[in-house]
Amino acid sequence: MRFPVAVAATIFSIALYFTLFWGFDALRILTSPVYGLEDAWRSQIVYWIARASGMGPTGMLYLAALAGVFKLAVAGVCAVHIADRIRAFSSGEPDPEILELGLLLVVIVSIVSVTPALWEHDAALIRTNTLHLVLASIAAALNAVERMEAEKALSAGSGRLAAAIVDAAPTVNGKAQTNWYAPWR
């Protein structure tokens, strides 16, 4: 791979973005007495879903709390990925599945959030959700590239292991006997 540090740094920075911004937004929502409904711009998704489904005030509060919990879950998963990536500096590779879970949640929340923005022609909310989708797609693509390179390195390592086994195998008449071990003879 040509730019492994740039790929890792980009993935790290996108995970840090979702950890910080979505984490602070989730804390703002969950610590508010009305679960963030006082901020009309950020809670348009809650108002739109409540209006479309005929929810009352209590249902709207539960829905707003659920939106905060989803954002907190994304921030938590991205924070776990950051910790895993920091751990990987000293030993091994980071687990790509952790980030994939966080990115899947980002895509779900962003697509659900962009629906009312499209319906009400709100360009600012569309732009925000599009930014989240673009960042999630960039991180997913780079994560796939990183996973592909790790699998390629693993297969190259197993090829060297197979060559070492053949070199260590006993020889008969100058030919290596690769099936020389049979445990039940």
Phi and psi in degrees as GROMACS dihedral restraints (atoms count N, CA, C in turn):
[ dihedral_restraints ]
;  ai    aj    ak    al  type     phi  dphi    fc
    3     4     5     6     1   -81.0    20    10
    4     5     6     7     1   -40.7    20    10
    6     7     8     9     1  -126.1    20    10
    7     8     9    10     1    64.1    20    10
    9    10    11    12     1   -67.2    20    10
   10    11    12    13     1   -33.1    20    10
   12    13    14    15     1   -71.3    20    10
   13    14    15    16     1   -40.0    20    10
   15    16    17    18     1   -66.4    20    10
   16    17    18    19     1   -39.4    20    10
   18    19    20    21     1   -64.8    20    10
   19    20    21    22     1   -47.1    20    10
   21    22    23    24     1   -63.9    20    10
   22    23    24    25     1   -39.7    20    10
   24    25    26    27     1   -67.8    20    10
   25    26    27    28     1   -37.4    20    10
   27    28    29    30     1   -66.8    20    10
   28    29    30    31     1   -45.2    20    10
   30    31    32    33     1   -61.8    20    10
   31    32    33    34     1   -43.4    20    10
   33    34    35    36     1   -61.0    20    10
   34    35    36    37     1   -43.5    20    10
   36    37    38    39     1   -70.1    20    10
   37    38    39    40     1   -35.1    20    10
   39    40    41    42     1   -68.5    20    10
   40    41    42    43     1   -41.6    20    10
   42    43    44    45     1   -63.9    20    10
   43    44    45    46     1   -37.3    20    10
   45    46    47    48     1   -66.9    20    10
   46    47    48    49     1   -37.8    20    10
   48    49    50    51     1   -58.8    20    10
   49    50    51    52     1   -51.4    20    10
   51    52    53    54     1   -66.4    20    10
   52    53    54    55     1   -34.3    20    10
   54    55    56    57     1   -64.4    20    10
   55    56    57    58     1   -47.8    20    10
   57    58    59    60     1   -74.3    20    10
   58    59    60    61     1   -55.3    20    10
   60    61    62    63     1   -70.3    20    10
   61    62    63    64     1   -44.5    20    10
   63    64    65    66     1   -74.6    20    10
   64    65    66    67     1   -30.4    20    10
   66    67    68    69     1   -66.5    20    10
   67    68    69    70     1   -46.4    20    10
   69    70    71    72     1   -66.5    20    10
   70    71    72    73     1   -36.6    20    10
   72    73    74    75     1   -65.9    20    10
   73    74    75    76     1   -40.4    20    10
   75    76    77    78     1   -65.7    20    10
   76    77    78    79     1   -40.7    20    10
   78    79    80    81     1   -65.7    20    10
   79    80    81    82     1   -37.0    20    10
   81    82    83    84     1   -63.7    20    10
   82    83    84    85     1   -42.2    20    10
   84    85    86    87     1   -66.7    20    10
   85    86    87    88     1   -48.2    20    10
   87    88    89    90     1   -75.7    20    10
   88    89    90    91     1   -20.5    20    10
   90    91    92    93     1   -95.4    20    10
   91    92    93    94     1    -6.4    20    10
   93    94    95    96     1   -77.0    20    10
   94    95    96    97     1   144.7    20    10
   96    97    98    99     1   -66.4    20    10
   97    98    99   100     1   -24.3    20    10
   99   100   101   102     1  -115.1    20    10
  100   101   102   103     1    26.0    20    10
  102   103   104   105     1    53.6    20    10
  103   104   105   106     1    42.6    20    10
  105   106   107   108     1    81.3    20    10
  106   107   108   109     1     4.9    20    10
  108   109   110   111     1   -73.2    20    10
  109   110   111   112     1   -11.5    20    10
  111   112   113   114     1   -71.2    20    10
  112   113   114   115     1   -22.3    20    10
  114   115   116   117     1   -92.9    20    10
  115   116   117   118     1    96.8    20    10
  117   118   119   120     1   -64.7    20    10
  118   119   120   121     1   -33.4    20    10
  120   121   122   123     1   -69.8    20    10
  121   122   123   124     1   -45.3    20    10
  123   124   125   126     1   -76.1    20    10
  124   125   126   127     1   -20.5    20    10
  126   127   128   129     1  -107.1    20    10
  127   128   129   130     1    23.0    20    10
  129   130   131   132     1   -62.0    20    10
  130   131   132   133     1   -33.8    20    10
  132   133   134   135     1   -61.8    20    10
  133   134   135   136     1   -40.7    20    10
  135   136   137   138     1   -66.3    20    10
  136   137   138   139     1   -45.7    20    10
  138   139   140   141     1   -61.5    20    10
  139   140   141   142     1   -41.1    20    10
  141   142   143   144     1   -67.7    20    10
  142   143   144   145     1   -46.4    20    10
  144   145   146   147     1   -65.1    20    10
  145   146   147   148     1   -40.4    20    10
  147   148   149   150     1   -64.9    20    10
  148   149   150   151     1   -40.6    20    10
  150   151   152   153     1   -68.6    20    10
  151   152   153   154     1   -41.3    20    10
  153   154   155   156     1   -69.3    20    10
  154   155   156   157     1   -32.4    20    10
  156   157   158   159     1   -98.4    20    10
  157   158   159   160     1    -1.9    20    10
  159   160   161   162     1    74.7    20    10
  160   161   162   163     1    30.2    20    10
  162   163   164   165     1   -72.9    20    10
  163   164   165   166     1   152.0    20    10
  165   166   167   168     1   -90.0    20    10
  166   167   168   169     1  -173.1    20    10
  168   169   170   171     1   -62.6    20    10
  169   170   171   172     1   -38.5    20    10
  171   172   173   174     1   -66.7    20    10
  172   173   174   175     1   -43.0    20    10
  174   175   176   177     1   -62.9    20    10
  175   176   177   178     1   -35.6    20    10
  177   178   179   180     1   -66.3    20    10
  178   179   180   181     1   -38.3    20    10
  180   181   182   183     1   -65.8    20    10
  181   182   183   184     1   -41.4    20    10
  183   184   185   186     1   -64.0    20    10
  184   185   186   187     1   -40.3    20    10
  186   187   188   189     1   -65.3    20    10
  187   188   189   190     1   -40.1    20    10
  189   190   191   192     1   -65.3    20    10
  190   191   192   193     1   -40.0    20    10
  192   193   194   195     1   -65.0    20    10
  193   194   195   196     1   -38.7    20    10
  195   196   197   198     1   -63.4    20    10
  196   197   198   199     1   -39.1    20    10
  198   199   200   201     1   -62.5    20    10
  199   200   201   202     1   -40.3    20    10
  201   202   203   204     1   -65.8    20    10
  202   203   204   205     1   -38.3    20    10
  204   205   206   207     1   -66.4    20    10
  205   206   207   208     1   -40.0    20    10
  207   208   209   210     1   -61.8    20    10
  208   209   210   211     1   -43.8    20    10
  210   211   212   213     1   -66.1    20    10
  211   212   213   214     1   -37.5    20    10
  213   214   215   216     1   -66.7    20    10
  214   215   216   217     1   -36.3    20    10
  216   217   218   219     1   -64.2    20    10
  217   218   219   220     1   -42.8    20    10
  219   220   221   222     1   -62.2    20    10
  220   221   222   223     1   -45.2    20    10
  222   223   224   225     1   -63.6    20    10
  223   224   225   226     1   -38.7    20    10
  225   226   227   228     1   -66.7    20    10
  226   227   228   229     1   -43.9    20    10
  228   229   230   231     1   -64.5    20    10
  229   230   231   232     1   -41.4    20    10
  231   232   233   234     1   -67.2    20    10
  232   233   234   235     1   -34.4    20    10
  234   235   236   237     1   -66.8    20    10
  235   236   237   238     1   -38.8    20    10
  237   238   239   240     1   -64.2    20    10
  238   239   240   241     1   -38.8    20    10
  240   241   242   243     1   -65.2    20    10
  241   242   243   244     1   -40.1    20    10
  243   244   245   246     1   -61.8    20    10
  244   245   246   247     1   -44.7    20    10
  246   247   248   249     1   -63.0    20    10
  247   248   249   250     1   -38.7    20    10
  249   250   251   252     1   -66.6    20    10
  250   251   252   253     1   -38.8    20    10
  252   253   254   255     1   -67.8    20    10
  253   254   255   256     1   -37.6    20    10
  255   256   257   258     1   -67.0    20    10
  256   257   258   259     1   -39.9    20    10
  258   259   260   261     1   -63.4    20    10
  259   260   261   262     1   -33.5    20    10
  261   262   263   264     1   -69.6    20    10
  262   263   264   265     1   -17.7    20    10
  264   265   266   267     1   -62.1    20    10
  265   266   267   268     1   -35.5    20    10
  267   268   269   270     1   -91.1    20    10
  268   269   270   271     1   -31.2    20    10
  270   271   272   273     1  -151.3    20    10
  271   272   273   274     1   117.2    20    10
  273   274   275   276     1    78.4    20    10
  274   275   276   277     1  -162.9    20    10
  276   277   278   279     1  -107.4    20    10
  277   278   279   280     1   149.2    20    10
  279   280   281   282     1   -72.1    20    10
  280   281   282   283     1   152.7    20    10
  282   283   284   285     1   -79.3    20    10
  283   284   285   286     1   114.7    20    10
  285   286   287   288     1   -72.8    20    10
  286   287   288   289     1   -18.2    20    10
  288   289   290   291     1   -70.3    20    10
  289   290   291   292     1   -26.4    20    10
  291   292   293   294     1   -63.6    20    10
  292   293   294   295     1   -49.0    20    10
  294   295   296   297     1   -65.7    20    10
  295   296   297   298     1   -37.1    20    10
  297   298   299   300     1   -61.6    20    10
  298   299   300   301     1   -36.9    20    10
  300   301   302   303     1   -64.0    20    10
  301   302   303   304     1   -45.5    20    10
  303   304   305   306     1   -62.3    20    10
  304   305   306   307     1   -40.5    20    10
  306   307   308   309     1   -69.2    20    10
  307   308   309   310     1   -34.0    20    10
  309   310   311   312     1   -63.7    20    10
  310   311   312   313     1   -42.0    20    10
  312   313   314   315     1   -64.7    20    10
  313   314   315   316     1   -38.0    20    10
  315   316   317   318     1   -61.7    20    10
  316   317   318   319     1   -44.5    20    10
  318   319   320   321     1   -64.3    20    10
  319   320   321   322     1   -42.9    20    10
  321   322   323   324     1   -62.4    20    10
  322   323   324   325     1   -49.0    20    10
  324   325   326   327     1   -64.5    20    10
  325   326   327   328     1   -40.1    20    10
  327   328   329   330     1   -69.0    20    10
  328   329   330   331     1   -40.3    20    10
  330   331   332   333     1   -67.7    20    10
  331   332   333   334     1   -41.4    20    10
  333   334   335   336     1   -65.8    20    10
  334   335   336   337     1   -35.5    20    10
  336   337   338   339     1   -75.6    20    10
  337   338   339   340     1   -28.2    20    10
  339   340   341   342     1   -78.9    20    10
  340   341   342   343     1   -19.2    20    10
  342   343   344   345     1   -59.8    20    10
  343   344   345   346     1   -52.0    20    10
  345   346   347   348     1   -67.5    20    10
  346   347   348   349     1   -28.9    20    10
  348   349   350   351     1   -65.8    20    10
  349   350   351   352     1   -39.7    20    10
  351   352   353   354     1   -68.3    20    10
  352   353   354   355     1   -39.5    20    10
  354   355   356   357     1   -64.4    20    10
  355   356   357   358     1   -38.5    20    10
  357   358   359   360     1  -100.3    20    10
  358   359   360   361     1     6.9    20    10
  360   361   362   363     1    56.8    20    10
  361   362   363   364     1    47.1    20    10
  363   364   365   366     1   -98.0    20    10
  364   365   366   367     1   101.3    20    10
  366   367   368   369     1   -66.6    20    10
  367   368   369   370     1   -36.0    20    10
  369   370   371   372     1   -67.0    20    10
  370   371   372   373     1   -42.1    20    10
  372   373   374   375     1   -70.7    20    10
  373   374   375   376     1   -35.4    20    10
  375   376   377   378     1   -63.0    20    10
  376   377   378   379     1   -43.3    20    10
  378   379   380   381     1   -62.7    20    10
  379   380   381   382     1   -42.7    20    10
  381   382   383   384     1   -63.4    20    10
  382   383   384   385     1   -47.0    20    10
  384   385   386   387     1   -69.7    20    10
  385   386   387   388     1   -32.1    20    10
  387   388   389   390     1   -66.6    20    10
  388   389   390   391     1   -39.1    20    10
  390   391   392   393     1   -60.3    20    10
  391   392   393   394     1   -43.2    20    10
  393   394   395   396     1   -64.4    20    10
  394   395   396   397     1   -40.4    20    10
  396   397   398   399     1   -65.7    20    10
  397   398   399   400     1   -40.0    20    10
  399   400   401   402     1   -66.0    20    10
  400   401   402   403     1   -44.9    20    10
  402   403   404   405     1   -62.2    20    10
  403   404   405   406     1   -40.8    20    10
  405   406   407   408     1   -65.6    20    10
  406   407   408   409     1   -38.8    20    10
  408   409   410   411     1   -70.4    20    10
  409   410   411   412     1   -37.1    20    10
  411   412   413   414     1   -63.5    20    10
  412   413   414   415     1   -45.9    20    10
  414   415   416   417     1   -64.1    20    10
  415   416   417   418     1   -38.9    20    10
  417   418   419   420     1   -65.8    20    10
  418   419   420   421     1   -41.3    20    10
  420   421   422   423     1   -65.1    20    10
  421   422   423   424     1   -44.1    20    10
  423   424   425   426     1   -68.0    20    10
  424   425   426   427     1   -34.2    20    10
  426   427   428   429     1   -64.6    20    10
  427   428   429   430     1   -39.3    20    10
  429   430   431   432     1   -65.9    20    10
  430   431   432   433     1   -40.3    20    10
  432   433   434   435     1   -63.3    20    10
  433   434   435   436     1   -43.5    20    10
  435   436   437   438     1   -64.9    20    10
  436   437   438   439     1   -39.6    20    10
  438   439   440   441     1   -66.6    20    10
  439   440   441   442     1   -40.8    20    10
  441   442   443   444     1   -63.1    20    10
  442   443   444   445     1   -41.5    20    10
  444   445   446   447     1   -66.9    20    10
  445   446   447   448     1   -36.8    20    10
  447   448   449   450     1   -66.7    20    10
  448   449   450   451     1   -40.5    20    10
  450   451   452   453     1   -67.4    20    10
  451   452   453   454     1   -36.2    20    10
  453   454   455   456     1   -65.6    20    10
  454   455   456   457     1   -40.9    20    10
  456   457   458   459     1   -67.4    20    10
  457   458   459   460     1   -35.8    20    10
  459   460   461   462     1   -67.4    20    10
  460   461   462   463     1   -41.9    20    10
  462   463   464   465     1   -68.5    20    10
  463   464   465   466     1   -34.4    20    10
  465   466   467   468     1   -67.0    20    10
  466   467   468   469     1   -37.2    20    10
  468   469   470   471     1   -66.9    20    10
  469   470   471   472     1   -38.0    20    10
  471   472   473   474     1   -71.0    20    10
  472   473   474   475     1   -29.3    20    10
  474   475   476   477     1   -65.8    20    10
  475   476   477   478     1   -39.5    20    10
  477   478   479   480     1   -67.0    20    10
  478   479   480   481     1   -36.5    20    10
  480   481   482   483     1   -65.1    20    10
  481   482   483   484     1   -42.2    20    10
  483   484   485   486     1   -63.7    20    10
  484   485   486   487     1   -39.9    20    10
  486   487   488   489     1   -65.3    20    10
  487   488   489   490     1   -36.9    20    10
  489   490   491   492     1   -68.5    20    10
  490   491   492   493     1   -35.3    20    10
  492   493   494   495     1   -66.8    20    10
  493   494   495   496     1   -42.9    20    10
  495   496   497   498     1   -64.0    20    10
  496   497   498   499     1   -39.2    20    10
  498   499   500   501     1   -65.5    20    10
  499   500   501   502     1   -32.8    20    10
  501   502   503   504     1   -85.2    20    10
  502   503   504   505     1    -9.7    20    10
  504   505   506   507     1   -70.4    20    10
  505   506   507   508     1   148.1    20    10
  507   508   509   510     1   -66.6    20    10
  508   509   510   511     1   152.9    20    10
  510   511   512   513     1  -112.9    20    10
  511   512   513   514     1   144.3    20    10
  513   514   515   516     1  -127.9    20    10
  514   515   516   517     1   119.5    20    10
  516   517   518   519     1    56.4    20    10
  517   518   519   520     1    36.3    20    10
  519   520   521   522     1    82.8    20    10
  520   521   522   523     1    -1.0    20    10
  522   523   524   525     1  -107.2    20    10
  523   524   525   526     1   137.1    20    10
  525   526   527   528     1   -75.0    20    10
  526   527   528   529     1   133.6    20    10
  528   529   530   531     1   -95.4    20    10
  529   530   531   532     1   100.5    20    10
  531   532   533   534     1   -80.0    20    10
  532   533   534   535     1   -19.8    20    10
  534   535   536   537     1  -105.7    20    10
  535   536   537   538     1    43.4    20    10
  537   538   539   540     1   -80.9    20    10
  538   539   540   541     1   -14.6    20    10
  540   541   542   543     1  -106.5    20    10
  541   542   543   544     1   121.2    20    10
  543   544   545   546     1  -135.1    20    10
  544   545   546   547     1   113.1    20    10
  546   547   548   549     1   -70.6    20    10
  547   548   549   550     1   -21.6    20    10
  549   550   551   552     1  -110.7    20    10
  550   551   552   553     1    38.3    20    10
